[in-house]
């Protein structure tokens, strides 16, 4: 079983944000303006640095990913004995 860390997930989210932003021909500043956040916030998300859940979900919603995230959460059945946060 492969272990996924929080850092791994933050980097994947950042890569997805950057990829979607570029494929939509948006600068960091453009995306930040649309989402009413700073361009530094977008930069931090893309670099896998700390970001609020609200800001990550704003990006996901903007690129039409929010429903997919919700669907994946709904699919997960968690055995409480297997939960590891770190």
N, CA, C and O atoms as a MOPAC input file, in Angstrom:
PM7 MOZYME 1SCF
protein

 N      0.83900 1    -1.18300 1     0.00000 1
 C      0.00000 1     0.00000 1     0.00000 1
 C      0.88600 1     1.24900 1     0.00000 1
 O      1.77500 1     1.39400 1     0.83900 1
 N      0.63200 1     2.13200 1    -0.93700 1
 C      1.41000 1     3.36200 1    -1.05000 1
 C      0.91700 1     4.38100 1    -0.03600 1
 O     -0.28700 1     4.57400 1     0.13100 1
 N      1.84600 1     5.02300 1     0.63200 1
 C      1.49000 1     6.03700 1     1.62200 1
 C      1.46100 1     7.39600 1     0.94400 1
 O      2.41800 1     7.78800 1     0.27600 1
 N      0.36100 1     8.10700 1     1.12000 1
 C      0.22500 1     9.45700 1     0.58600 1
 C      0.26600 1    10.42400 1     1.75700 1
 O     -0.45800 1    10.25900 1     2.73900 1
 N      1.11300 1    11.42600 1     1.64300 1
 C      1.22900 1    12.42300 1     2.70900 1
 C      0.40600 1    13.66000 1     2.37000 1
 O     -0.02300 1    13.84500 1     1.23000 1
 N      0.19700 1    14.48400 1     3.35400 1
 C     -0.50500 1    15.75200 1     3.14700 1
 C      0.25800 1    16.58900 1     2.12800 1
 O     -0.34600 1    17.22300 1     1.26200 1
 N      1.57400 1    16.59200 1     2.23100 1
 C      2.40500 1    17.33900 1     1.28000 1
 C      2.17200 1    16.84500 1    -0.14200 1
 O      2.05200 1    17.64900 1    -1.06700 1
 N      2.10700 1    15.50900 1    -0.32400 1
 C      1.84600 1    14.94100 1    -1.64900 1
 C      0.54600 1    15.48300 1    -2.22900 1
 O      0.48400 1    15.86000 1    -3.40000 1
 N     -0.47800 1    15.51900 1    -1.40700 1
 C     -1.78900 1    15.97900 1    -1.87000 1
 C     -1.75300 1    17.47000 1    -2.18200 1
 O     -2.33900 1    17.90700 1    -3.17300 1
 N     -1.07500 1    18.25200 1    -1.35400 1
 C     -0.97700 1    19.69300 1    -1.62100 1
 C     -0.26300 1    19.95300 1    -2.94200 1
 O     -0.65500 1    20.84400 1    -3.69600 1
 N      0.77900 1    19.18200 1    -3.22400 1
 C      1.51300 1    19.33500 1    -4.48500 1
 C      0.62600 1    18.94300 1    -5.66800 1
 O      0.64900 1    19.61100 1    -6.70100 1
 N     -0.15400 1    17.87000 1    -5.52700 1
 C     -1.06000 1    17.45200 1    -6.60200 1
 C     -2.14200 1    18.50100 1    -6.85000 1
 O     -2.47200 1    18.79900 1    -7.99700 1
 N     -2.68500 1    19.05400 1    -5.78200 1
 C     -3.69400 1    20.11400 1    -5.92500 1
 C     -3.07700 1    21.31100 1    -6.62500 1
 O     -3.68700 1    21.89800 1    -7.51800 1
 N     -1.87000 1    21.67300 1    -6.21900 1
 C     -1.18100 1    22.79900 1    -6.84300 1
 C     -0.94600 1    22.58000 1    -8.32600 1
 O     -1.14000 1    23.48600 1    -9.13600 1
 N     -0.52600 1    21.37200 1    -8.67700 1
 C     -0.29400 1    21.05400 1   -10.08300 1
 C     -1.57600 1    21.11400 1   -10.89400 1
 O     -1.58300 1    21.59900 1   -12.02600 1
 N     -2.66000 1    20.62000 1   -10.31200 1
 C     -3.95500 1    20.66400 1   -10.99800 1
 C     -4.41700 1    22.10600 1   -11.18600 1
 O     -4.93200 1    22.46200 1   -12.24600 1
 N     -4.23700 1    22.92200 1   -10.17400 1
 C     -4.61200 1    24.34100 1   -10.26900 1
 C     -3.84000 1    25.01700 1   -11.39200 1
 O     -4.42400 1    25.70700 1   -12.22900 1
 N     -2.54200 1    24.82000 1   -11.40800 1
 C     -1.69600 1    25.44800 1   -12.42400 1
 C     -2.06400 1    24.96800 1   -13.82400 1
 O     -2.16300 1    25.76500 1   -14.75600 1
 N     -2.26400 1    23.67600 1   -13.96100 1
 C     -2.61200 1    23.09900 1   -15.25400 1
 C     -3.94400 1    23.64800 1   -15.77600 1
 O     -4.04700 1    24.03300 1   -16.94100 1
 N     -4.95100 1    23.68100 1   -14.91900 1
 C     -6.25200 1    24.20900 1   -15.32500 1
 C     -6.17000 1    25.70800 1   -15.63400 1
 O     -6.78500 1    26.19200 1   -16.58400 1
 N     -5.41200 1    26.42300 1   -14.82600 1
 C     -5.26500 1    27.87100 1   -15.05100 1
 C     -4.63800 1    28.12700 1   -16.41700 1
 O     -5.12000 1    28.95100 1   -17.19300 1
 N     -3.55400 1    27.40500 1   -16.69700 1
 C     -2.85600 1    27.61800 1   -17.96900 1
 C     -3.69700 1    27.16200 1   -19.16000 1
 O     -3.69900 1    27.81500 1   -20.20300 1
 N     -4.41300 1    26.04500 1   -19.01100 1
 C     -5.22700 1    25.57000 1   -20.13100 1
 C     -6.40700 1    26.50200 1   -20.40800 1
 O     -6.98600 1    26.47800 1   -21.49400 1
 N     -6.75200 1    27.31700 1   -19.42300 1
 C     -7.80100 1    28.33000 1   -19.60800 1
 C     -7.20400 1    29.69500 1   -19.94100 1
 O     -7.90100 1    30.71000 1   -19.94300 1
 N     -5.89800 1    29.70000 1   -20.22300 1
 C     -5.18600 1    30.91500 1   -20.62800 1
 C     -5.35000 1    32.05600 1   -19.62100 1
 O     -5.57900 1    33.20700 1   -19.99200 1
 N     -5.22500 1    31.70500 1   -18.33700 1
 C     -5.33800 1    32.70400 1   -17.27200 1
 C     -3.98500 1    32.91200 1   -16.60100 1
 O     -3.23200 1    31.95900 1   -16.39900 1
 N     -3.68400 1    34.14900 1   -16.25900 1
 C     -2.51200 1    34.41400 1   -15.43200 1
 C     -2.92300 1    34.18900 1   -13.97700 1
 O     -4.10900 1    34.07700 1   -13.66900 1
 N     -1.94800 1    34.12300 1   -13.10100 1
 C     -2.27600 1    34.01700 1   -11.67200 1
 C     -3.11600 1    35.20200 1   -11.24000 1
 O     -4.05600 1    35.06700 1   -10.45700 1
 N     -2.76000 1    36.37000 1   -11.76400 1
 C     -3.48400 1    37.58900 1   -11.41500 1
 C     -4.93900 1    37.53000 1   -11.88800 1
 O     -5.85000 1    37.94400 1   -11.17200 1
 N     -5.14300 1    37.01000 1   -13.10500 1
 C     -6.50600 1    36.87300 1   -13.63400 1
 C     -7.34700 1    35.96500 1   -12.73900 1
 O     -8.46700 1    36.31100 1   -12.36700 1
 N     -6.79800 1    34.80800 1   -12.40100 1
 C     -7.52800 1    33.85300 1   -11.57200 1
 C     -7.79200 1    34.43700 1   -10.18800 1
 O     -8.88300 1    34.29100 1    -9.63800 1
 N     -6.79200 1    35.09300 1    -9.64000 1
 C     -6.95000 1    35.70600 1    -8.32200 1
 C     -8.07700 1    36.73400 1    -8.32200 1
 O     -8.87600 1    36.79200 1    -7.38700 1
 N     -8.13400 1    37.53600 1    -9.36800 1
 C     -9.16500 1    38.56200 1    -9.46000 1
 C    -10.56200 1    37.94400 1    -9.53800 1
 O    -11.48600 1    38.39900 1    -8.86500 1
 N    -10.70700 1    36.91600 1   -10.35500 1
 C    -12.00200 1    36.24100 1   -10.50100 1
 C    -12.45400 1    35.64100 1    -9.17300 1
 O    -13.64000 1    35.67500 1    -8.84600 1
 N    -11.51700 1    35.09500 1    -8.41400 1
 C    -11.84000 1    34.41900 1    -7.15300 1
 C    -11.82200 1    35.34300 1    -5.94900 1
 O    -12.14200 1    34.92400 1    -4.83700 1
 N    -11.44900 1    36.60100 1    -6.16300 1
 C    -11.36000 1    37.59100 1    -5.08600 1
 C    -10.37400 1    37.14900 1    -3.99500 1
 O    -10.66300 1    37.21000 1    -2.80000 1
 N     -9.19900 1    36.70300 1    -4.45800 1
 C     -8.08700 1    36.37000 1    -3.57200 1
 C     -6.84200 1    37.05400 1    -4.13500 1
 O     -6.89400 1    37.64400 1    -5.21500 1
 N     -5.74100 1    36.98000 1    -3.42100 1
 C     -4.51300 1    37.59600 1    -3.91300 1
 C     -3.79200 1    36.65400 1    -4.87100 1
 O     -3.98800 1    35.43900 1    -4.82700 1
 N     -2.96200 1    37.22200 1    -5.73100 1
 C     -2.17000 1    36.38100 1    -6.63100 1
 C     -1.17600 1    35.54200 1    -5.82400 1
 O     -0.78200 1    34.46100 1    -6.26100 1
 N     -0.77200 1    36.03000 1    -4.65400 1
 C      0.10100 1    35.24600 1    -3.76600 1
 C     -0.61400 1    33.98900 1    -3.28900 1
 O      0.00500 1    32.93500 1    -3.14300 1
 N     -1.91300 1    34.10000 1    -3.04600 1
 C     -2.70000 1    32.92600 1    -2.65000 1
 C     -2.67100 1    31.87900 1    -3.75100 1
 O     -2.47700 1    30.69400 1    -3.48100 1
 N     -2.86500 1    32.31500 1    -4.99800 1
 C     -2.82500 1    31.37700 1    -6.12800 1
 C     -1.43100 1    30.76900 1    -6.24500 1
 O     -1.29600 1    29.56400 1    -6.46300 1
 N     -0.40800 1    31.58200 1    -6.10500 1
 C      0.96800 1    31.09900 1    -6.16600 1
 C      1.21900 1    30.04900 1    -5.07600 1
 O      1.82800 1    29.01200 1    -5.34000 1
 N      0.75200 1    30.31900 1    -3.86300 1
 C      0.94800 1    29.37100 1    -2.76600 1
 C      0.23600 1    28.04800 1    -3.03900 1
 O      0.79400 1    26.98000 1    -2.79200 1
 N     -0.98900 1    28.11500 1    -3.54600 1
 C     -1.71700 1    26.88800 1    -3.87600 1
 C     -0.92800 1    26.09900 1    -4.92400 1
 O     -0.71200 1    24.89600 1    -4.77200 1
 N     -0.50400 1    26.78100 1    -5.97700 1
 C      0.22100 1    26.10700 1    -7.06600 1
 C      1.55400 1    25.52400 1    -6.61900 1
 O      2.02300 1    24.54000 1    -7.19100 1
 N      2.16200 1    26.11900 1    -5.60800 1
 C      3.45000 1    25.62800 1    -5.11300 1
 C      3.30200 1    24.61400 1    -3.97800 1
 O      4.29400 1    24.19600 1    -3.38100 1
 N      2.05400 1    24.21800 1    -3.68100 1
 C      1.83400 1    23.22900 1    -2.63200 1
 C      2.08400 1    23.75900 1    -1.24100 1
 O      2.37800 1    23.00100 1    -0.31700 1
 N      1.96600 1    25.06000 1    -1.09700 1
 C      2.15800 1    25.66400 1     0.22500 1
 C      0.80800 1    25.77300 1     0.91300 1
 O     -0.23000 1    25.49700 1     0.31000 1
 N      0.82600 1    26.17100 1     2.15900 1
 C     -0.41000 1    26.24200 1     2.93200 1
 C     -1.42600 1    27.16900 1     2.29200 1
 O     -1.10500 1    28.28300 1     1.87700 1
 N     -2.65000 1    26.69000 1     2.22100 1
 C     -3.77100 1    27.46600 1     1.69700 1
 C     -4.99400 1    27.05900 1     2.49800 1
 O     -5.07300 1    25.94300 1     3.01100 1
 N     -5.93300 1    27.96400 1     2.60000 1
 C     -7.14800 1    27.60000 1     3.31600 1
 C     -7.98800 1    26.66000 1     2.46200 1
 O     -7.91100 1    26.67300 1     1.23300 1
 N     -8.77300 1    25.86500 1     3.12200 1
 C     -9.67800 1    24.96600 1     2.41300 1
 C    -10.64800 1    25.76900 1     1.55400 1
 O    -10.96100 1    25.36900 1     0.43200 1
 N    -11.12200 1    26.89400 1     2.07100 1
 C    -12.02200 1    27.75100 1     1.29600 1
 C    -11.39300 1    28.16100 1    -0.02600 1
 O    -12.05200 1    28.10500 1    -1.06500 1
 N    -10.12800 1    28.57400 1    -0.00600 1
 C     -9.47400 1    29.01800 1    -1.23600 1
 C     -9.23800 1    27.86900 1    -2.20400 1
 O     -9.37800 1    28.04300 1    -3.41400 1
 N     -8.88400 1    26.70900 1    -1.69200 1
 C     -8.70200 1    25.54300 1    -2.56100 1
 C    -10.03500 1    25.18200 1    -3.21200 1
 O    -10.08300 1    24.86700 1    -4.40100 1
 N    -11.11800 1    25.23000 1    -2.43100 1
 C    -12.43200 1    24.89500 1    -2.97900 1
 C    -12.93400 1    25.95800 1    -3.95000 1
 O    -13.68000 1    25.63900 1    -4.87600 1
 N    -12.53900 1    27.21000 1    -3.75800 1
 C    -12.88200 1    28.26600 1    -4.72700 1
 C    -12.25600 1    27.93900 1    -6.08000 1
 O    -12.90700 1    28.05900 1    -7.11800 1
 N    -10.99600 1    27.52600 1    -6.06100 1
 C    -10.30300 1    27.15700 1    -7.30200 1
 C    -10.99200 1    25.94600 1    -7.92900 1
 O    -11.26500 1    25.93900 1    -9.12900 1
 N    -11.27100 1    24.92600 1    -7.12300 1
 C    -11.93000 1    23.72100 1    -7.62600 1
 C    -13.28000 1    24.06500 1    -8.24500 1
 O    -13.62100 1    23.56100 1    -9.31500 1
 N    -14.03300 1    24.90600 1    -7.58900 1
 C    -15.34500 1    25.30500 1    -8.10000 1
 C    -15.21200 1    26.06100 1    -9.41900 1
 O    -15.98300 1    25.83600 1   -10.35100 1
 N    -14.24000 1    26.94900 1    -9.48900 1
 C    -14.04700 1    27.74200 1   -10.70200 1
 C    -13.78300 1    26.85000 1   -11.92000 1
 O    -14.25000 1    27.14000 1   -13.02200 1
 N    -13.04200 1    25.78200 1   -11.71500 1
 C    -12.69000 1    24.90200 1   -12.82100 1
 C    -13.63200 1    23.69800 1   -12.94400 1
 O    -13.32600 1    22.74100 1   -13.65600 1
 N    -14.76900 1    23.74500 1   -12.25600 1
 C    -15.78300 1    22.71100 1   -12.38900 1
 C    -15.42200 1    21.38600 1   -11.74200 1
 O    -15.90300 1    20.33700 1   -12.17000 1
 N    -14.58900 1    21.41800 1   -10.72400 1
 C    -14.12800 1    20.19000 1   -10.08100 1
 C    -14.82900 1    19.89400 1    -8.75800 1
 O    -14.63300 1    18.82400 1    -8.18300 1
 N    -15.63100 1    20.81500 1    -8.27600 1
 C    -16.23600 1    20.67200 1    -6.95600 1
 C    -17.12900 1    19.43500 1    -6.87000 1
 O    -17.07100 1    18.70300 1    -5.88200 1
 N    -17.94200 1    19.19700 1    -7.87900 1
 C    -18.83400 1    18.03200 1    -7.85700 1
 C    -18.04300 1    16.73100 1    -7.86800 1
 O    -18.42000 1    15.77300 1    -7.19400 1
 N    -16.95200 1    16.68700 1    -8.62400 1
 C    -16.10900 1    15.48300 1    -8.65200 1
 C    -15.50600 1    15.20500 1    -7.28300 1
 O    -15.42300 1    14.05300 1    -6.85700 1
 N    -15.08800 1    16.25300 1    -6.60400 1
 C    -14.52800 1    16.09600 1    -5.25500 1
 C    -15.60500 1    15.56100 1    -4.31300 1
 O    -15.36200 1    14.62500 1    -3.55200 1
 N    -16.79100 1    16.15800 1    -4.36800 1
 C    -17.89500 1    15.71300 1    -3.51500 1
 C    -18.25500 1    14.26000 1    -3.81000 1
 O    -18.52900 1    13.49200 1    -2.88800 1
 N    -18.25600 1    13.87800 1    -5.08700 1
 C    -18.57600 1    12.49900 1    -5.46500 1
 C    -17.54500 1    11.51400 1    -4.91800 1
 O    -17.90300 1    10.43200 1    -4.45300 1
 N    -16.27400 1    11.88500 1    -4.97500 1
 C    -15.22100 1    11.00800 1    -4.45700 1
 C    -15.34800 1    10.84000 1    -2.94400 1
 O    -15.13300 1     9.74800 1    -2.41700 1
 N    -15.69200 1    11.90300 1    -2.25800 1
 C    -15.88000 1    11.81200 1    -0.80700 1
 C    -17.04200 1    10.87800 1    -0.49700 1
 O    -16.97400 1    10.07200 1     0.43100 1
 N    -18.11100 1    10.99300 1    -1.28400 1
 C    -19.27400 1    10.12100 1    -1.08100 1
 C    -18.93700 1     8.64800 1    -1.29300 1
 O    -19.53700 1     7.78300 1    -0.65500 1
 N    -17.98900 1     8.35000 1    -2.17400 1
 C    -17.62000 1     6.96500 1    -2.48300 1
 C    -16.78500 1     6.31700 1    -1.38500 1
 O    -16.73700 1     5.09200 1    -1.27400 1
 N    -16.13900 1     7.13200 1    -0.58500 1
 C    -15.19500 1     6.60500 1     0.39200 1
 C    -15.93100 1     5.99300 1     1.58600 1
 O    -16.79800 1     6.61600 1     2.20000 1
 N    -15.55900 1     4.77700 1     1.88200 1
 C    -16.02900 1     4.12800 1     3.10400 1
 C    -14.80600 1     3.97200 1     3.98300 1
 O    -13.84000 1     3.30200 1     3.61600 1
 N    -14.85800 1     4.59500 1     5.14300 1
 C    -13.67400 1     4.63200 1     5.99400 1
 C    -13.82500 1     3.69000 1     7.17600 1
 O    -14.80900 1     3.73800 1     7.91300 1
 N    -12.82500 1     2.83100 1     7.33800 1
 C    -12.72800 1     2.01400 1     8.54200 1
 C    -11.98300 1     2.86600 1     9.56500 1
 O    -10.81100 1     3.19000 1     9.37300 1
 N    -12.64600 1     3.22100 1    10.62600 1
 C    -12.07200 1     4.15200 1    11.60200 1
 C    -10.72000 1     3.70600 1    12.13400 1
 O     -9.93400 1     4.53900 1    12.58500 1
 N    -10.43800 1     2.43000 1    12.09300 1
 C     -9.14100 1     1.94700 1    12.56800 1
 C     -8.01400 1     2.24900 1    11.59300 1
 O     -6.84000 1     2.16100 1    11.95400 1
 N     -8.36200 1     2.60300 1    10.36200 1
 C     -7.34700 1     2.85600 1     9.34300 1
 C     -7.09000 1     4.34600 1     9.12400 1
 O     -6.31900 1     4.70800 1     8.23500 1
 N     -7.71200 1     5.20800 1     9.90800 1
 C     -7.56300 1     6.65000 1     9.71200 1
 C     -6.21000 1     7.11400 1    10.25500 1
 O     -5.86600 1     6.87800 1    11.41400 1
 N     -5.45000 1     7.78800 1     9.37100 1
 C     -4.18100 1     8.39900 1     9.76800 1
 C     -4.16100 1     9.79900 1     9.18500 1
 O     -4.27200 1     9.97100 1     7.97100 1
 N     -4.02400 1    10.78100 1    10.02800 1
 C     -4.02300 1    12.16500 1     9.55400 1
 C     -2.63700 1    12.62400 1     9.13300 1
 O     -2.51600 1    13.53800 1     8.31700 1
 N     -1.58300 1    12.00900 1     9.67400 1
 C     -0.23500 1    12.45100 1     9.32900 1
 C      0.65400 1    11.27300 1     9.03900 1
 O      1.83200 1    11.45000 1     8.72900 1

